[in-house]
């Protein structure tokens, strides 16, 4: 019989195998200082494009005060226990009501953590007789939620309505045999490519097929739509989203998340979400902090306006300079380059050390081999100077990538390491 740890010793995984070269710098880096457009990395100031603080709320004085006041009044632990047992308060209910009204749904339910929450929601919404149809590029939390499903599931090609329709035809035939229903899952904004999910087109298919729609709008909530209510509002189909999910970890610079739907659905979910029934309630710091952040989201439209001023300046500047930013229709700004993983590591090190630019790097297996994706997250705190410096730096590193500089540097490093 084999020791299960033998596999771990032999195969560290597609990312883990790079740990000795990458950890502490390319992965698990340590950014220091106040969350802002400029922070410190290994003692040097860098322009940070890797922080999901879209609206710049993290360090607003009124937000810091709300968090501090809540901590002073309640400590970090209150309320103690799961919501169903001892962790429920008037403030949890208040935040739920305000969130529901903001995203135009009858009711909402707070989640103590977004990743767990949507996994549990998928698990609760379907039975073994039901069929799930979901976008192949869905976030890991959705994929993990689908893995809990004991029934059939199909993926449709990313944002491909024709592929979705074909899979709905398959799912319909299967549901007729099992006596179950169909749950379609998409995202409001796909966090890697920045594309909005084709919610309007998906909703249109309800005229032909009988299904319910769950939307993960983590990156759309607060950034899209006239009021900031998200991708559904942006596309004019918010009322047709059956279960709406968003997290506080992006626009609201906090921890936690929520589900919103018709009252009867929320009533069902709050009694059947295992990740909430058997886990500690969201602490008061995040509940009262969430109330303040939501208030600012509703009363300070200038935060979203500034965000989009920066988004447009950055994305237009990149396109004018000939960069490939894909088909993003959101704040998420991907920059696609061609190169190997070692070249990508040399490129990013150059960006950080010599140009003072800190952004996320994405390589295989998240994207196809031979591609490098540099993901930039503009926020309301960035300045036009930040954008100008970044555009110049990107033009320079592209030239160095194309003339083979990073290939030579990565080869020299590999030789020095005896590889």
SELOZA-901937 format. One record per residue (C-alpha): x negated, y negated, z. Coordinates in steps of 0.5 Angstrom, whole numbers, padded with zeros to 4 digits, always signed. Example, Ala and Ser with C-alpha at 12.3 -4.5 7.8 and 13.67 -1.06 7.14 Angstrom:
BEGIN
-0025+0009+0016 -0027+0002+0014 
//
This chain:
BEGIN
+0000+0000+0000 -0002-0007-0002 -0003-0013+0003 +0001-0018+0001 -0005-0023+0002 -0009-0020-0004 -0005-0023-0009 -0006-0030-0006 -0013-0029-0005 -0013-0027-0013 -0009-0032-0016 -0008-0039-0012 -0003-0041-0017 -0003-0046-0023 -0005-0052-0019 -0008-0049-0013 -0014-0046-0017 -0016-0053-0018 -0016-0055-0011 -0023-0055-0010 -0024-0060-0015 -0018-0064-0014 -0016-0064-0007 -0016-0071-0003 -0017-0075-0009 -0012-0072-0015 -0007-0069-0010 -0006-0070-0003 -0009-0077-0004 -0009-0082+0002 -0006-0089+0000 -0007-0094+0006 -0004-0100+0008 +0003-0103+0008 +0007-0100+0002 +0007-0105-0003 +0004-0106-0010 -0003-0106-0008 -0006-0101-0003 -0012-0098-0001 -0015-0092-0003 -0022-0089-0001 -0023-0096+0002 -0022-0100-0005 -0016-0104-0006 -0012-0101-0012 -0005-0103-0016 +0000-0098-0014 +0004-0095-0019 +0006-0088-0015 +0011-0091-0010 +0018-0090-0011 +0020-0096-0007 +0024-0099-0013 +0027-0105-0010 +0021-0106-0005 +0025-0105+0001 +0020-0102+0005 +0017-0108+0008 +0023-0113+0008 +0023-0116+0015 +0030-0115+0016 +0029-0107+0014 +0023-0107+0019 +0027-0110+0024 +0033-0106+0023 +0029-0099+0024 +0025-0102+0030 +0032-0104+0033 +0034-0097+0032 +0028-0094+0035 +0028-0098+0041 +0036-0097+0042 +0036-0089+0041 +0028-0087+0040 +0026-0082+0035 +0031-0076+0037 +0038-0079+0038 +0043-0075+0036 +0040-0069+0038 +0043-0063+0034 +0046-0061+0028 +0052-0065+0026 +0057-0060+0028 +0055-0059+0035 +0052-0065+0038 +0049-0069+0032 +0055-0073+0030 +0056-0081+0031 +0061-0087+0029 +0055-0089+0025 +0054-0083+0021 +0061-0084+0019 +0060-0091+0018 +0055-0090+0013 +0059-0085+0009 +0065-0089+0008 +0060-0095+0006 +0057-0090+0001 +0063-0087-0002 +0066-0094-0003 +0059-0096-0006 +0059-0090-0011 +0067-0091-0012 +0068-0084-0009 +0074-0082-0004 +0069-0079+0001 +0061-0078+0002 +0057-0074+0007 +0050-0075+0010 +0045-0070+0009 +0039-0070+0013 +0034-0069+0007 +0035-0069+0000 +0032-0063-0003 +0035-0058+0002 +0042-0062+0001 +0043-0061-0006 +0040-0054-0006 +0045-0052+0000 +0051-0056-0004 +0050-0052-0010 +0050-0045-0006 +0056-0048-0003 +0060-0050-0009 +0059-0043-0013 +0061-0036-0011 +0058-0030-0015 +0064-0030-0020 +0062-0037-0022 +0057-0039-0028 +0052-0045-0027 +0050-0048-0033 +0044-0053-0032 +0039-0057-0036 +0032-0054-0037 +0028-0060-0034 +0032-0060-0028 +0028-0062-0022 +0025-0057-0017 +0031-0058-0012 +0036-0056-0017 +0032-0050-0020 +0031-0047-0013 +0039-0048-0011 +0041-0044-0017 +0036-0039-0015 +0041-0038-0009 +0046-0037-0014 +0048-0029-0014 +0052-0030-0020 +0050-0032-0028 +0047-0038-0030 +0045-0041-0036 +0040-0047-0038 +0041-0051-0044 +0036-0055-0048 +0034-0062-0045 +0039-0067-0046 +0042-0063-0052 +0049-0063-0052 +0050-0058-0058 +0046-0053-0053 +0050-0055-0048 +0056-0053-0052 +0054-0046-0054 +0052-0045-0047 +0059-0047-0045 +0062-0042-0050 +0058-0036-0047 +0060-0039-0040 +0067-0039-0041 +0067-0032-0044 +0064-0029-0038 +0068-0033-0033 +0074-0030-0036 +0072-0024-0035 +0069-0025-0028 +0075-0029-0026 +0070-0035-0024 +0069-0042-0026 +0063-0046-0029 +0059-0051-0025 +0055-0056-0030 +0049-0059-0027 +0045-0065-0030 +0041-0071-0027 +0043-0078-0028 +0035-0080-0029 +0030-0074-0030 +0024-0077-0026 +0018-0074-0030 +0021-0077-0037 +0025-0083-0035 +0031-0081-0039 +0038-0081-0037 +0042-0075-0037 +0047-0075-0043 +0053-0076-0038 +0058-0079-0043 +0057-0074-0048 +0057-0068-0042 +0064-0071-0040 +0067-0071-0047 +0066-0064-0047 +0071-0063-0041 +0076-0064-0047 +0074-0058-0050 +0072-0054-0043 +0074-0053-0036 +0068-0054-0032 +0066-0059-0026 +0060-0063-0026 +0055-0064-0021 +0050-0070-0022 +0043-0071-0018 +0042-0079-0019 +0036-0080-0014 +0033-0084-0019 +0039-0088-0022 +0042-0090-0015 +0040-0097-0014 +0037-0098-0020 +0042-0097-0026 +0049-0100-0027 +0052-0107-0026 +0052-0106-0018 +0047-0101-0018 +0052-0095-0017 +0047-0091-0021 +0047-0087-0028 +0055-0086-0028 +0056-0093-0027 +0051-0095-0033 +0055-0090-0038 +0062-0092-0035 +0063-0084-0033 +0063-0085-0026 +0070-0083-0024 +0068-0076-0029 +0063-0074-0024 +0066-0069-0020 +0060-0069-0015 +0055-0074-0014 +0048-0074-0011 +0043-0079-0009 +0037-0080-0004 +0035-0085+0000 +0028-0084-0002 +0027-0088-0008 +0031-0095-0008 +0033-0095-0001 +0026-0093+0002 +0028-0088+0007 +0029-0081+0009 +0036-0078+0008 +0041-0077+0002 +0048-0076+0001 +0054-0073-0003 +0060-0076-0006 +0066-0073-0009 +0074-0073-0007 +0076-0072+0000 +0078-0065+0000 +0071-0063-0004 +0067-0067+0002 +0071-0063+0007 +0070-0057+0004 +0062-0058+0004 +0061-0061+0011 +0064-0054+0013 +0060-0050+0009 +0053-0053+0007 +0048-0049+0011 +0042-0053+0011 +0046-0058+0015 +0050-0054+0019 +0044-0051+0022 +0039-0057+0022 +0038-0063+0026 +0042-0069+0024 +0040-0075+0021 +0036-0079+0026 +0039-0086+0028 +0033-0089+0026 +0035-0087+0019 +0042-0088+0019 +0042-0095+0022 +0036-0097+0017 +0041-0094+0012 +0046-0098+0013 +0042-0104+0013 +0039-0102+0006 +0046-0101+0003 +0048-0108+0005 +0042-0111+0002 +0043-0107-0004 +0050-0110-0005 +0048-0117-0003 +0041-0118-0006 +0042-0117-0013 +0036-0121-0014 +0032-0114-0012 +0034-0110-0018 +0034-0116-0023 +0026-0117-0021 +0025-0109-0021 +0028-0110-0029 +0024-0116-0030 +0018-0112-0029 +0020-0105-0032 +0021-0109-0038 +0015-0113-0038 +0011-0106-0037 +0014-0102-0042 +0015-0107-0047 +0007-0108-0046 +0005-0101-0047 +0010-0100-0053 +0007-0107-0056 +0000-0104-0055 +0001-0097-0059 +0002-0093-0053 +0007-0087-0053 +0012-0088-0047 +0017-0083-0050 +0024-0084-0049 +0025-0087-0042 +0032-0091-0041 +0030-0092-0034 +0025-0095-0029 +0021-0089-0030 +0015-0090-0034 +0011-0084-0037 +0005-0085-0042 +0003-0079-0046 -0004-0078-0048 -0008-0072-0051 -0013-0069-0047 -0015-0063-0043 -0014-0062-0035 -0022-0064-0034 -0021-0070-0039 -0015-0072-0035 -0019-0072-0028 -0025-0076-0031 -0020-0081-0034 -0016-0082-0027 -0022-0082-0023 -0025-0088-0028 -0018-0091-0027 -0018-0091-0020 -0026-0093-0019 -0027-0098-0024 -0020-0101-0026 -0017-0101-0019 -0011-0097-0022 -0007-0092-0018 -0002-0088-0022 +0000-0081-0022 -0003-0076-0026 +0002-0070-0029 -0002-0064-0033 +0000-0057-0035 +0004-0053-0033 +0009-0059-0031 +0008-0061-0038 +0005-0057-0045 -0002-0056-0045 -0006-0061-0049 -0002-0067-0046 -0004-0072-0040 +0002-0075-0037 +0001-0082-0033 +0007-0084-0029 +0008-0091-0027 +0014-0093-0022 +0015-0100-0023 +0018-0104-0017 +0021-0111-0015 +0014-0112-0011 +0010-0112-0017 +0007-0118-0021 +0006-0120-0028 -0002-0120-0026 -0001-0113-0024 +0002-0111-0031 -0003-0115-0035 -0009-0112-0031 -0006-0105-0032 -0004-0106-0040 -0012-0108-0041 -0014-0102-0037 -0010-0097-0040 -0012-0100-0047 -0020-0099-0045 -0019-0092-0042 -0015-0089-0048 -0021-0092-0052 -0026-0088-0048 -0021-0082-0048 -0021-0082-0056 -0029-0083-0057 -0030-0077-0052 -0033-0080-0046 -0028-0077-0041 -0030-0070-0045 -0037-0071-0044 -0036-0073-0037 -0032-0067-0035 -0037-0062-0039 -0043-0065-0034 -0039-0064-0028 -0037-0057-0030 -0045-0056-0032 -0047-0059-0025 -0042-0054-0021 -0045-0048-0025 -0038-0047-0029 
//
